[in-house]
Amino acid sequence: MHISDKLAEAERSRKPMFSFEFFPPKTAQGVQNLYDRMDRMHGLGPSFIDVTWGAGGRLSHLTCEMVNVAQSVYGLETCMHLTCTDMERSKVDDALKEAYRAGCTNILALRGDPPREKEKWVATEGGFRYAKDLVRYIREKYGDHFDIGVAGYPEGCDDQADADLLIEHLKEKIDAGGTFIVTQMFYDVDIFLDWVRKCRERGIHVPIVPGIMPIQTHAAFLRRANWSGCHIPPAWTDALDPVKNDDAAVRDVGKGLVADMCRKILDAGILHLHFYTMNLAHATRMVLEELNLTPSEDTPIKQPLPWRQSLGLNRRDENVRPIFWRNRNKSYVLRTQDWDEFPNGRWGDSRSPAFGELDAYGIGLKGSNESNIMLWGEPRSVRDVADTFVRYVEQKLDSLPWSESPITGEADAIRADLVGLNRRGFLTINSQPAVDGVRSSHPVHGWGPQNGYVYQKAYLELFISPDLIAELITRVERDPDLTYHAVNRAGDLKTNAPGDGPNAVTWGVFPGKEIVQPTIVETISFLAWKDEAYRLGSDWAHCHAASSPSRHLIESMMETWYLMNIVHNDFHETRGLFSLFDGLQVEGMDEGFTDKGALSDGGGPNGMATDQEAGVKAGEKGALSNGAVPNGTAA
């Protein structure tokens, strides 16, 4: 969506909006950390983000990658900076092609700063001298595909202090095809508003977006003000100087100063704020909270679908996904990025395209071995593994190998049931409660257009001990309202689904629209997810040393336990799934593994015969399976 359209919507609704700027980090770990931060800051509800461009395109590949990831994976409308500095026309063409392929429809066209080794700006041979030339070129080559933003300088720029002359240059950029303006940072709101008035008098009528720089530390505040040449109001100096050596106090005072400035901007009728985050979240969040612009139960973020929509090329109309990747959005996008068509319409069909390979970058387990061990510990028994799952469900852990983000508020309705299952050794990795027609504006379950109603079937996905799978399947098959799929790592599939077709587990009814059914369960997708789910478990095991009990325990479970999903097709039933497990518990949950992978007490796990009793020499198996028997009876 074009940024100018978003700005027009803010004007029509009279509702303030905001956006964030990020820049490419210099290290691979910095990039991953920034992706995680961008993902979290998505939850604040920005209308778009932009990504900067290094002088001469030095980090151009990373800028293009970040734009692609933000659009495709995180569903963030993204504006890519593009500069003239040290950029031959071929580099510009390559960058525009990358932006187009990423689904990006917004460019901020800049002349750019000279590289550090050059004292003044010089046009590259065969390149562009001024931003207006770049704007005109983009418009001629791509028509209206890109919304083109340009920079505005209320207090002049490094090589031109005459702000009035720069307004003339700004008019030329708009006349060349620019459709919105983003300003340099400032702290004197009166100077900014006077500059806006002069722009309007000069005939510049496109939206103007003020650039807001939150205050992180006193030293950074002075450095950035000096770099940009912006005037610091004396009242700001008087407020900040007494606390300049206390970073927390500086942020707190700065929050109030910047928020007051933003209020004056909003009161003047300019309803969009663009925050220069410097790749940090805290100071920006503090200002937004002070302005009451962050989402709340009364003002939740509007979701068009119950899952985060990709804005990649050809994916904006995608409206059906399997539920299995609900907690691994990035993986699903990456594994389907080469599809020519995506499941859409009332049902969709994912049987035709193949899911991408599991060894693609970004699909495996995140984090270093050391960090994952710190996060999930070193389990030596099924009880230890179950306790890790319990901590996640109880919101004491932010992730599991199968869930990249914290459990959501939707789990509140079934949290106690989930905790009970995991404590008995049923390891839940995905779930949703039944919902019988709540408003589409509901703060937890709502999605889609206004004045609609949304529904969902109860769903549960979990790892199950091989000694309990037969009993549980028998119980499921007694109830005609239940459907299931169960599979082990080897691919032994058991199901009572009537066919390979999809079963909608969420749907919505909206005025003037067909019923929308965006989340499904189906066999083919489940088998593709099965491979990934077991791969993630294996990755977790391999965080531990080859001879460690933790590695043998987790590997054993991945080799022998089943992955099962169950759907209750009567959406009026709120607890119909959990009663299936009454009286069932994994036996021998406290039995531990030794450094060689055998049980510490020498017996077989969970009532099974030992290796010696089965006629197998000790040491021939690296690990034993952990099973269970129903109702505590003997195996």
N, C-alpha and C positions, 0 to 999 in steps of 0.2 A: 504494500500500500504506500502511496506517495506521502511524504511527510507533510506537504502542503495541504493534503486532504485531512490529515490528522489535526493540523493546526486550525483548519476551517471548522472541524467538528468541535474543537474546544471553544471556538468563538460562538458557534450555534448553541451549544449546550450551556455556555457560561460556566463550564466546569474546568478548573485548573488542571493542567497536565505537566509532566516533566519528562526529562530524558537524561541519559548518562553518556559521558565520553570516556573511552578507554584507549590505552596505547599499547603497542606490542612489547612484551617483556623481552629481556635479553637472554634469558636462559630457558631451557626446556621445562624445568621445574616451575619457573615463574609463569610460563604459559599455562601449565596445568592448574596452578593455584588460581590464576586469573579466570580460567574457565569455571572453576568451582565457585568463585566469587560472583561471576556473571550469572551463574545458575541461581545462586541465592538471591542476588539483587533483582532477578526477574520477578521474585515474589513481592517486591515493592510496587510493581505495576508501572514501569516506565513505558511511555508510548513508543519510544525508539531508543537505540543507542547509536553512537558513531565510533569508528575506529580510526586512529590517526595514521599518517603516512610519513615514514622517515625521509629526510632530505635525500634526493637522488634515488628514492625507492630502495634504500639499503635494507629495509625490512619489509619490502613489498610482498615477498612470498608469504611472510607471516601475517601481514595485514589481510591479504586475500584469504589465507586459511582461517583467520579469526572471523572474517565476514561470513565465510561459508559455514563455519561451526555455529556462529550465533544465529544465522538464519535457519539452517537446516535442523540443528540439534536442539537448540534452546528456544526456537520459535520467537526470536527477538527481531523485530523490524530493525534493519541495520543500514546506516548511512556510511559509506566508505569515503574517507578523505582521499583526495588525489591532488598532487602538486605538480608544478611546472619545473621545480628545481632539479637540474641535472637529469631531465627526463626527455629522451628522444621520443619521437612520435611512436615508434614501435613499442616502447615500454608502456606508453599510455594506452595503446591499442590492446596490449596483452592484459593490462590491469582491468580495462573495461570489459574485456571478454570474460575474465575470471569473475568479475562482479555479476555479469549477466548470467553466467552458468550457475552461480551461487543462489540465484533468485533475488539478488539485491536490486532494488529499484530506486535507490537514492545515492547521490554523489555530492560531496562537499568539495567544490572546485576551488583550489587555492593557488596563488603564485608560489607560496612556500618561503621558508627562510633559507639563506645561503648555507651550504655546508660549513662546518666549523673551521675548516682550513682556508675558507675564502672570506675576505673581509666584507665584500659587498656582493649583491645578487647579480649574476650574469646569465643571460638566456643561453641555453644549450643549442648548439647548431642543429637545425632541423627540428627543434622543439617549439615551445611556446614562451613568449616573452611575458605576457600578462595573463591573469586569471580570466579576463574577459575572452581571450583567444581560446583558452581551454573550454570555457563554457560554450562558446559558439561551435567549436569542433564537436563536442559531445552531442549537442543538440542537432547538428547537421547529420551526424553519423547514426544516432540512435533515436531520433525523433522524440516522442514523448515517453519512451520507455523509462528513462531516468528522470526523477525529480532532481533538479540541480540547485543546491544551496551554494551561497557565497558568503564571504566573511565581511563583517562590518566593524569599524574601528571608532568607537565614540570618543576616544582620546588620542587619536593618531596611532601610528605604528612605528617600528624601529627606524625606518628610513624616510618617514614622512610624518612630521609633527602637525601638519596643517589638517585638522579634522574636517574642515569645510571642503578642502580640495579632495579629500578622500571620499566625501559624499558624491562628488562629481564622478569619481572613478566607480563608486558603487552603482550609480545610475547606469553607467555604461555596462556593468556586469549584468544588471537586471535586463537592460535592453537587449543584451546578447542571448538571453534565455534563462537567466537565473529566476528561481521561483520562490525562494525563501532566503532569509538572512540569519546567520548565527554570529553574535558579536564576540569580540574580545572580552576577557574578564574585566570587571570594574567593581569598585566599592562605593563610589559616590553616585547614588541613585539620581540625584538632581541633574548631574552631567548627562547621564544616560537618557533620561526623559526629555531633556532639551534637545539632545541629538536626534531622538526619534521624531520630535516635532519638526526639526529641520529636514529630515528625510522625507516626511510626508509633504512638506511644503515644496520640496524639489520634485515631487511627482513619483516618489517611490512608495508603492502601495502594497507590495507583497508582505507577507508576515515577517515580523522581526522577532527573533528568539534571543533573549538575553543570556549571555554566558555567565554562570554563577560559579565562583571558586570558593568552596567551603574552607574553613580555617582549620588546619591540622596541628601546626605548631607555630610559635611566634616567629622563629627564624624562617620557616618556609613562607609564612605570610608576607614578611618583608621582602624576601628574595623574589617571590612571584610578582608582587606589586612593582618592585623596581624593574624587573625584566619586562613587564608589559607597559611600564610607564604610566600606570593608573594612579589617580589621586586618592590618598587615604584621608578621609574626613578626620579632623582633629578629635572629635568625640570617640572615634574608634581607637586612636592612639591612647587617649586618656583611659579608656576601658581596658585595653590590652596590656599596656606597659606594666601596671602593678603586678600582673600574674605571669609575666613573660617567661619565667623560669619553671612554671608548673604546667606541663603539657595538658593535663586533664582539665585544669582550670581555663587554659587558653581555648580548648575546644568548647568548653561550656559557655564561656563568654562569647566566643566567636559564633557559636550556634545562634545566640540571641541577636547578635548584630546582623548576621547574614539573613536570618529569618525576618527581621524587621525590614531590611532592604527588599526582600522578596514580597512582603506584604504591600509595600508601596508600589511595586511593579504591578502586582495583581490588581490593586485598587485603581491603577491607571488604565486598566482594561487589557493589559498584556497577559495572556492566560497560559503561557508556556514558559517553563524554566528549564534551562539546559545546564546540568551540573558537570563541571570538570572534576571527575572523581580522583584523578591521579592514581587510578587502579586500587583505591581504598574505599571501604564502604562506610566506616563508622561515622565520620564527620558529615557525610551526605545524609545518612539515615537520621542523624540527630536533627538536622535542619528540616527534613521532611516531616519528622514526628512533631517538631515544634509548630509546623504549619498545618498539622492534622491532615496531611496528604497521603499517609500510608494506609494500606488496607486495614479494615477492621471488620468485626462481625456485622456492623451496620452498613459498612461500605466495602463489601468484598470485591475482589477483582473479577470482572466479568470473564467467564470462560466460554468460548464458542462451543467447545466439546469437553467431555470429561477427562481427556488427556491433552497434553501440551501439543498444539498443532505445529507442524513444521512449516516454515516459510520458504523452503528450498524451491528451486525451479521445478515446475510441474506438480508440486505437492500441496499447493494452497487449497486445492479442491478435495484433497484426501479426507475422507470422513468415516472410515472404518478401520479399526485395528484390533488384532487379537489382544486379549487381556493379559497374556503371559508376560509381556514386556512392560507392564504398567510401571514397574519400579526401575526399569532400565531403558529409559527413553532413547538415550544416545545410541545404545547398542542396536535398537530396532531401526533407527534411522540409518545407521551405517550399514547394517546388513541388507537393507532394501534400497540403498542409494542408487543402484544401477538398474532398478526397475523402470521400464518405459511407462507403465501404468500402475496405479495404486488402487487397492480395493476401495470402491466407493459405491454410492447408490444405496438401495435398501439393504443389500446383503454384501456384495463384493465377492471376490474370489481370489484367493492367494495360491491356487494350485498351479497356475501357469508359470509365474516367475519363481526362480530359485532363490532361497535365502543365501546371503553372502557367507563366505568362509569364516570360521571361528578364529583364524589366526590374523585377521585384519586388525590393524592398529585401533585401539580404543574399545575392543570388545571384551578382552580378558579382564581379570581382576585389577583394580586400581591400587596404587600405593606400593611402597616398598615392603619387603618381607618384615623388616623391623617395625615399621609403623603398623602393619596389620597384626603382628603379634602383640604389640602394645594395646591395640584396639580390642582384639577378640581373645587374647590370652593364649594359653597353651593347654588345651583340653586333653585330659587323660582318660576320660570316661564319657559315656553318652550323657550322663548327668551334667558334666561340664559343658558339653555342646548345647544341651537344652537350656542351661542357665544363660548362655550367651543369647539365645533366641528370646528368652524371657526378658532379659535386660533391654533388648531392642523393642519389644512390644510395650514394655513399661516406660519407654522413652528415655531410658538411661544410656542408650547407645544410638548414634546417629545413622549407622549403616550396618548392613550385613553383606556378605559376598553377593547375595541375590537382590539386594535393595541398596541403591546408591544414595538414598536420601532418607531422612527420618520418617517414621511411620506418621501418617496423616491423621487429622482430627476425625476422619471418617471411621477410624477404628474404635472411637470412643464407645460406640453402641455395642461392640462385641469384644472389647479389650479383655474383660475378665474371662470370657470363654477362650480367647486365644492364649492367655496366660495359662489357663488350666490345661489346655491341650499340650503346650510346650513343656510344662512341668511333668507331664506324663510321657514325654518322649515323642510326641507328634510335632514335627518341626515345620511350622507354618512359614511360607515365604510370600504368600499373596492371599488377599481376602477382600471381600466387600460384604456389607450387610444388605439385607433386602430393604428396598425403599418402595413404598406404595403411594406414589403420586405426591411429591412435594413440589412447591413452586420452583420454577427455574431460577429464581433469585435466592434460593435457600443458601445460607452462608457456608454450609458444609457440602451438601449434595448437589447444589444447583449448577446448571450450565445451560448454554443455549440462549436464544432470544427471550425477551421479556414476555411475561404473562403466559408462560408455558408450564407444563408439568413434566417431571422426570421420574423414571422408574428404574429399578434394578433388581435382579435376582441375587439371592445369596450365593456367594462363590467362595470356595476354599481351595487352596493349593498347598501341598505339604509333602515332605519326605516321610515315608512310612517304613518301619521295620519289615523285613521280608516275612517274619513269623506272624505278623498281624494282617498282612495284605489280604489273605483269603477270607478271613473273618469279616474284615471291613467291607470287602466287595459283596459278600453274601448279604450283609445288612443293607447296603446301598440298593442292591437289586430287588429287595423286598418292597421298596417304595417306588411306585410308578412315576412319582414326581421328580425323581432324582436321575441325573445322568452323570457319567464319570468317564475319565480316561486314566489309566494307570500304566506306567511303563518303567522298566529298569534300564540301566545303562546299556545293556546289550540290545535293547530295542524290543523286548518282549512286551507287546502292547495288549492290554485288556481294556475293553470298553463296552458299554451298552448303548452308545450313541446310535441313533437309527441310521446314520450315514455319515459321509465325510463332510457334509455341508455345515454351514455355520449355525450356531445357536446364539442369538442375541442375548446378552446379559445386562446391557443398559439400553434404554431408549427414551425418547422424549417426544412429547406431543405439544405442538406450538401453533398459534393462530395462523391460518393461511398456508400451512406447510404440510408436506407428507410426514408421516412418523419417521423420526430419525433414529437409527439404530447403530451407534458408533463403536460399540465394544462387543466382541464376539468370542466364542470358544469354538474351535474347530480342530479336527484331527491333524491335518497336514501341518498347520502352524505349531501345534503342540509338540509334534515330533521334532520340528526344527528347534523349538525352545528347549526341548529335552537335552539335546546335544550341548547347548549353551549352559544349561543349568548344571549338568554334571561337570562340564569343563570348569565352571566357576568353583565348584567344590574341590576339584583337583588342584586348581590354582591355589586355593586356601591351604590345602594339605602341603603343597610345595613351598609355602612360606616357611615351613619348619624343616629342620635338618633331616636328612634321609633316614637316619637311625632313630629319630625321636618318636616317643609314644604318640605325640599329637599327629604326626604325619601318618603313621600307621592306622590310627583310629579313624581319621577323616577319610583316608583312602579306602579303608574297609567299608565304611558307610556308603561312600559313593559307588563302590563296586556292587553292593548287595541290596541297598535300600531302594524302594520304589518312589518315583515321583508321581503324585496323584492329584487330579483336580476333580472337584465335585460341584455340580450346579443344582440348586433347588429351583425347579421350574415354576413353583407356585410362589410368586413374589409377595404374597400376603403372609407367608411363613417367615418369622423372624429368627427362630432358633431350631429349625428343622434339621440343620446340618450337624449341630453340636451334639444332639442326642444320639447320633450314630456311634459316638465314642464312649458312651456310658459303660463303665465297668472295664474299659480297656486301658492298659498301661504297658509300656515297654518294660520287660523284666530285666533285672541285672543292670540297671542304669548306672550303678555306682562301681561296677567292676572296672578296674583300670587296666591300661596297657603298659607293659615294661618297655625298656629301651629297644628290645628286639621285636616288639609288636605282639608278643604273647600276653595273655592275661596274667595279672600279678599274682592271683591265687592259684594259678595252674589249672583251673577248671575252664569249661567251655562257657562262652557268653550266653546269658539269657536262657539257661536251661538246656542249651545244645550240648551234644557230646563233645568231649575234648578231641584234639587231633589224634592222641594216642588211642582213645577208645574207638575212633573211627578207622584205625589202622593206618594212620598217616604219621610218618616220623616227625618228631618235634623239629621245628626249624624249617620245614619245607614250605610253610606258608608264612608270608610276611605279616599277615594280620587276619584275624577272624571276624566274621560278620557279627553284628549286634542285632539280635532279633527280639521277639517277645512272644508271649502266649496270652490268649484272651482270659480275662477274669482271674488271673493269678493261678490257673490250674497248671498241672504238670504238663510238660511237652509230650 
